[in-house]
Amino acid sequence: MFRDQIIQFITELLRNSCDLNPFSLDESLIKSNRLDSISIVELLMFLEDEYGIHISTSDPKIYDQIDSVEKIVLYVDKFKQS
């Protein structure tokens, strides 16, 4: 399932930033600054490449919609059902 892929990718992003602390599925990743700007771009590219979703970074709401693993899963699921 894509949830596991997303968790694995977020874990790798955090590890690459030397953040080895565990995270919960509903924990804020952007507002808490666990993901820096480069990690956010990498996350957006991953979602676009892996799931064929075009994500507009000009939409200020996008960062709220992808701020946790659960929100990312809901966001991807919404587009997969379209």
ZALUMSE-970266 format. One line per 8 residues: number of its first residue (from 1); their letters; for each residue x, y, z of N, C-alpha, C. Coordinates in steps of 0.001 Angstrom, whole numbers, plus 500000, padded with zeros to 6 digits. Layout:
% ZALUMSE-970266
NUM> a> X/Y/Z/X/Y/Z/X/Y/Z | ...
This chain:
% ZALUMSE-970266
1> mfrdqiiq> 500845/498813/500000/500000/500000/500000/500884/501241/500000 | 500342/502316/499442/501151/503517/499305/501473/504170/500643 | 500723/503902/501695/501032/504452/503022/502433/504005/503457 | 502741/502731/503247/504056/502224/503636/505171/502877/502833 | 504924/503119/501545/505917/503803/500708/506162/505217/501216 | 505102/505893/501593/505206/507260/502090/505960/507284/503413 | 505638/506370/504305/506342/506283/505594/507826/506038/505362 | 508148/505124/504478/509541/504820/504184/510251/506050/503613
9> fitellrn> 509585/506759/502715/510209/507931/502109/510428/509030/503147 | 509444/509285/503996/509584/510294/505055/510718/509896/506004 | 510797/508632/506348/511870/508147/507221/513232/508428/506595 | 513358/508174/505297/514618/508440/504600/514927/509931/504567 | 513910/510763/504317/514125/512207/504321/514647/512678/505672 | 514012/512207/506729/514429/512612/508069/515839/512096/508374 | 516095/510868/508011/517418/510285/508247/518499/511077/507509 | 518210/511496/506281/519166/512288/505506/519433/513640/506150
17> scdlnpfs> 518488/514109/506964/518657/515373/507694/519205/515127/509096 | 519661/513911/509335/520205/513506/510651/519155/513535/511756 | 517903/513400/511394/516804/513326/512357/516425/511853/512494 | 516873/511239/513565/516626/509815/513770/515495/509563/514763 | 514831/510625/515192/513735/510482/516150/512517/509873/515468 | 511789/509037/516178/510569/508463/515597/509517/509552/515379 | 508577/509254/514528/507472/510190/514280/506169/509414/514237 | 505101/510098/514613/503781/509477/514537/503148/509855/513200
25> ldesliks> 502132/509117/512824/501504/509335/511523/500765/510660/511436 | 500362/511213/512578/499640/512484/512557/500495/513663/513030 | 501768/513419/513219/502684/514474/513668/502973/515472/512550 | 502998/516742/512900/503358/517780/511946/504810/517604/511526 | 505042/517616/510229/506399/517482/509712/506933/518799/509165 | 506034/519646/508687/506445/520922/508100/506397/522034/509147 | 505270/522183/509797/505140/523247/510801/506118/523063/511952 | 506464/521830/512248/507410/521546/513330/508865/521691/512867
33> nrldsisi> 509048/521968/511578/510378/522114/510961/511195/520830/510930 | 510535/519695/511016/511276/518432/510868/511699/518237/509417 | 510886/518742/508494/511275/518733/507084/511701/520150/506705 | 512915/520265/506190/513363/521575/505735/512878/521802/504298 | 513195/522954/503747/512666/523308/502424/513123/522329/501344 | 514341/521854/501429/514827/520893/500433/514081/519570/500567 | 513844/519135/501792/513096/517893/502020/511661/518014/501521 | 511078/519201/501671/509710/519409/501179/509676/519290/499666
41> vellmfle> 510658/519881/499000/510732/519772/497532/510908/518318/497124 | 511773/517592/497831/511974/516171/497531/510680/515383/497734 | 509940/515711/498779/508656/515048/499035/507679/515328/497902 | 507584/516583/497479/506675/516930/496386/507056/516203/495099 | 508346/516148/494808/508801/515436/493607/508499/513946/493705 | 508688/513362/494876/508366/511949/495087/506884/511695/494816 | 506017/512532/495386/504578/512345/495198/504195/512492/493733 | 504786/513463/493055/504487/513650/491634/504976/512472/490802
49> deygihis> 506200/512037/491051/506778/510938/490260/506119/509596/490564 | 505911/509317/491839/505413/508009/492258/503921/507829/491983 | 503146/508906/492144/501684/508772/492060/501067/509587/490921 | 501888/510255/490126/501384/510994/488980/500509/512178/489347 | 500789/512775/490483/500000/513908/490969/500743/515189/490643 | 500067/516134/490007/500675/517455/489816/500317/518301/491026 | 501334/518804/491698/501118/519582/492914/501555/521014/492652 | 500629/521943/492817/500922/523351/492607/501437/523969/493902
57> tsdpkiyd> 502697/524373/493890/503272/524991/495087/502799/526430/495250 | 502105/526969/494259/501565/528322/494406/500305/528331/495274 | 499757/527149/495536/498598/527037/496422/499103/526996/497869 | 498851/528040/498651/499376/528073/500025/498810/526972/500921 | 497687/526386/500547/497075/525324/501352/497803/523991/501221 | 498641/523859/500188/499284/522562/499944/500142/522132/501122 | 500784/523076/501772/501685/522711/502867/500915/522203/504089 | 499691/522669/504266/498834/522113/505319/498343/520721/504929
65> qidsveki> 498116/520519/503644/497573/519247/503166/498604/518123/503167 | 499877/518461/503267/500919/517424/503276/501787/517528/504527 | 501236/518020/505625/502020/518284/506835/502227/517072/507730 | 501587/515965/507445/501787/514741/508225/501615/513548/507289 | 502037/512408/507749/501882/511203/506928/500401/510960/506642 | 499570/511091/507659/498128/510867/507456/497557/511835/506423 | 497963/513097/506487/497470/514079/505517/497975/513770/504115 | 499211/513320/504020/499763/512958/502712/498997/511782/502124
73> vlyvdkfk> 498710/510784/502950/497959/509614/502492/496575/510042/501998 | 495899/510900/502740/494582/511391/502319/494682/512175/501012 | 495704/512987/500889/495908/513785/499678/496125/512886/498461 | 496987/511894/498599/497259/510968/497505/496014/510159/497172 | 495329/509681/498206/494125/508879/498010/493060/509669/497252 | 492941/510925/497567/491959/511806/496893/492242/511848/495392 | 493510/511947/495020/493854/512022/493600/493828/510673/492919 | 494089/509612/493658/494038/508281/493059/492611/507880/492734
81> qs> 491656/508413/493480/490248/508093/493238/489648/508933/492129 | 490317/510017/491753/489799/510904/490699/489911/510271/489344
